Amino acid sequence: MSTPIPATDVLIIGGGPAGSAIGAYLSKAGISNTIFESVNHPRAHVGESMVTASTRVFEEIGFLPTMEREGFVHKFGATWHAPAGRGTFSIRFGEFPQDDIDQDHTYHVDRAKLDMLLLKHAESLGSKVCQGVGVDEVLMDGDRACGLRVNVAGQSIDVHARFVVDASGRRTLLGNQLGLKKKDPLFDQYAVHAWYEDVARGEGDSKDHIHIYFLEVERGWAWQIPITDEITSMGVVAEKSVYREAKGDMAAMFERLVKSNDNLADAMAPARRVNDFKTEGDYSYSMTNFAGNGFVLVGDAARFVDPIFSSGVSVALYSAKFASESIVEALKTGDVSEAALQPYERRLRAGVEIWYEFIRLYYKLLPLFTYFIQSKKHRLQVLRLLQGEVFDRTEVPVLDAMREFIAQAEKSDKHAFRRQVTDLPVDDPA
Ligand SMILES: Cc1cc2nc3c(=O)[nH]c(=O)nc-3n(C[C@H](O)[C@H](O)[C@H](O)COP(=O)(O)OP(=O)(O)OC[C@H]3O[C@@H](n4cnc5c(N)ncnc54)[C@H](O)[C@@H]3O)c2cc1C
């Protein structure tokens, strides 16, 4: 039968931030592409707080004016709350200017709105967009990706192209199909979240920060993210084993964990939940390869690291940027082999490894992490990481300092901080 789907050079699975951004970059480079999104936007999604490095990508694809016009909440920094007592520690992005970025804020977003606007933006630049069309399988010619089997209104249709991009998020379509997915050896966390009205967001400058509350359960923390003037996203994260104790009563567990931090309990005291609780689990993993013959994996489809530092959308956007550069080159030379795509693989892997190491050390330190925010010596280095400046870096001295701090504390049972450093292994990177 004739296919209603346009013939293009590149087929993209998924219309989240990674899929839309790569569609935008490819369209700008004059490479025809089609994005298949299984649902119809707008659709809800977790991941509502950005880092400032994302601004660079929004600017490059011409999306920054839309971010400003649409009135997303400006995010100027982050605030941490001690587990007990009332200590708070804040940092502002504007303390350290970033290359090629002229603003000192990033955004908190309603992902339903952001993702819909980004997809429309890719379309306006020339990407073909098929919403409500799920991809069932990537078609392979030997070990080379050559097309997709898509489902259009219950009918299976094969579409062929020169290149395939998997941007299917945590569905990890191609990673599952090729058996590339490896569960993270360290992290096994679970999150419960919902939107609330009337959260007491704090005073002054920190009102529109992301607020992170330390919780006294294993690797537990909570987020507070302003979505609009009235609505705040609240989420509680803990090891999966903590949630198993809840025996399915997520609301009770959420309430219990909220009460375990004084400042969080105060913030939530006047709050009223306005939508259902949602849960997220099994979200830390990596694919063994981010590229193969005729394909790349971008965003969460390639790798997902723990969301403590709001890195996910930024990684999705940068992976799209780097992958598009490799695809443009590969299609120009006609060499779409795995070897030709290695510059993408290396660049993304190196950047995400820095996020991963930062996060791993953070979970060793937990409240002790605030020492590095307060320290004159380390504060700006920590800030650069929190801004999302992890790509194309050869060294990150503050990570060495964090490792050294932990090693000193672990050397002796008498060390003042020995009991506060957690048992997460640090010397055996995944
Ligand atoms: C608890 C938690 C908190 C988080 N907090 C943050 C945060 O504060 N800030 C942040 O930046 N990130 C956060 N993240 C991470 C963030 O959600 C992701 O990193 C980000 O959404 C990745 O974008 P993506 O485009 O790769 O995937 P997605 O946004 O998931 O998009 C993938 C798209 O592909 C579509 N799709 C899937 N399968 C198919 C198929 N077979 N056919 C067609 N379409 C398909 C889906 O419908 C979806 O629209 C958080 C994640 C979790 C789990």
PDBQT file of the ligand as one rigid body, heavy atoms in Angstrom, charges set to zero:
ROOT
HETATM    1  C1  LIG A 501      11.928  11.639  39.108  1.00  0.00    +0.000 C 
HETATM    2  C2  LIG A 501      12.510  12.406  37.949  1.00  0.00    +0.000 A 
HETATM    3  C3  LIG A 501      12.717  13.787  38.061  1.00  0.00    +0.000 A 
HETATM    4  C4  LIG A 501      13.279  14.506  37.005  1.00  0.00    +0.000 A 
HETATM    5  N1  LIG A 501      13.513  15.845  37.151  1.00  0.00    +0.000 NA
HETATM    6  C5  LIG A 501      14.129  16.530  36.157  1.00  0.00    +0.000 A 
HETATM    7  C6  LIG A 501      14.361  17.929  36.263  1.00  0.00    +0.000 A 
HETATM    8  O1  LIG A 501      13.996  18.593  37.235  1.00  0.00    +0.000 OA
HETATM    9  N2  LIG A 501      15.005  18.541  35.225  1.00  0.00    +0.000 N 
HETATM   10  C7  LIG A 501      15.409  17.866  34.119  1.00  0.00    +0.000 A 
HETATM   11  O2  LIG A 501      16.017  18.469  33.224  1.00  0.00    +0.000 OA
HETATM   12  N3  LIG A 501      15.160  16.559  33.979  1.00  0.00    +0.000 NA
HETATM   13  C8  LIG A 501      14.529  15.875  34.954  1.00  0.00    +0.000 A 
HETATM   14  N4  LIG A 501      14.241  14.557  34.781  1.00  0.00    +0.000 N 
HETATM   15  C9  LIG A 501      14.687  13.912  33.536  1.00  0.00    +0.000 C 
HETATM   16  C10 LIG A 501      13.812  14.282  32.329  1.00  0.00    +0.000 C 
HETATM   17  O3  LIG A 501      12.484  13.872  32.582  1.00  0.00    +0.000 OA
HETATM   18  C11 LIG A 501      14.349  13.597  31.083  1.00  0.00    +0.000 C 
HETATM   19  O4  LIG A 501      15.748  13.539  31.098  1.00  0.00    +0.000 OA
HETATM   20  C12 LIG A 501      13.893  14.259  29.775  1.00  0.00    +0.000 C 
HETATM   21  O5  LIG A 501      12.500  14.246  29.676  1.00  0.00    +0.000 OA
HETATM   22  C13 LIG A 501      14.526  13.530  28.579  1.00  0.00    +0.000 C 
HETATM   23  O6  LIG A 501      13.988  13.959  27.360  1.00  0.00    +0.000 OA
HETATM   24  P1  LIG A 501      13.867  12.929  26.131  1.00  0.00    +0.000 P 
HETATM   25  O7  LIG A 501      13.395  13.728  24.978  1.00  0.00    +0.000 OA
HETATM   26  O8  LIG A 501      15.094  12.128  26.013  1.00  0.00    +0.000 OA
HETATM   27  O9  LIG A 501      12.732  11.893  26.574  1.00  0.00    +0.000 OA
HETATM   28  P2  LIG A 501      11.184  12.160  26.846  1.00  0.00    +0.000 P 
HETATM   29  O10 LIG A 501      10.983  13.529  27.334  1.00  0.00    +0.000 OA
HETATM   30  O11 LIG A 501      10.698  11.050  27.686  1.00  0.00    +0.000 OA
HETATM   31  O12 LIG A 501      10.518  12.048  25.413  1.00  0.00    +0.000 OA
HETATM   32  C14 LIG A 501      10.427  10.817  24.756  1.00  0.00    +0.000 C 
HETATM   33  C15 LIG A 501       9.204  10.865  23.838  1.00  0.00    +0.000 C 
HETATM   34  O13 LIG A 501       9.207   9.684  23.044  1.00  0.00    +0.000 OA
HETATM   35  C16 LIG A 501       7.881   9.219  22.914  1.00  0.00    +0.000 C 
HETATM   36  N5  LIG A 501       7.963   7.782  22.608  1.00  0.00    +0.000 N 
HETATM   37  C17 LIG A 501       8.382   6.795  23.424  1.00  0.00    +0.000 A 
HETATM   38  N6  LIG A 501       8.330   5.612  22.795  1.00  0.00    +0.000 NA
HETATM   39  C18 LIG A 501       7.889   5.867  21.548  1.00  0.00    +0.000 A 
HETATM   40  C19 LIG A 501       7.624   5.034  20.422  1.00  0.00    +0.000 A 
HETATM   41  N7  LIG A 501       7.813   3.714  20.469  1.00  0.00    +0.000 N 
HETATM   42  N8  LIG A 501       7.158   5.614  19.276  1.00  0.00    +0.000 NA
HETATM   43  C20 LIG A 501       6.970   6.957  19.216  1.00  0.00    +0.000 A 
HETATM   44  N9  LIG A 501       7.193   7.796  20.266  1.00  0.00    +0.000 NA
HETATM   45  C21 LIG A 501       7.652   7.253  21.408  1.00  0.00    +0.000 A 
HETATM   46  C22 LIG A 501       7.260   9.520  24.272  1.00  0.00    +0.000 C 
HETATM   47  O14 LIG A 501       5.852   9.599  24.178  1.00  0.00    +0.000 OA
HETATM   48  C23 LIG A 501       7.907  10.857  24.613  1.00  0.00    +0.000 C 
HETATM   49  O15 LIG A 501       7.112  11.958  24.207  1.00  0.00    +0.000 OA
HETATM   50  C24 LIG A 501      13.628  13.835  35.803  1.00  0.00    +0.000 A 
HETATM   51  C25 LIG A 501      13.373  12.471  35.685  1.00  0.00    +0.000 A 
HETATM   52  C26 LIG A 501      12.825  11.754  36.735  1.00  0.00    +0.000 A 
HETATM   53  C27 LIG A 501      12.593  10.278  36.570  1.00  0.00    +0.000 C 
ENDROOT
TORSDOF 0
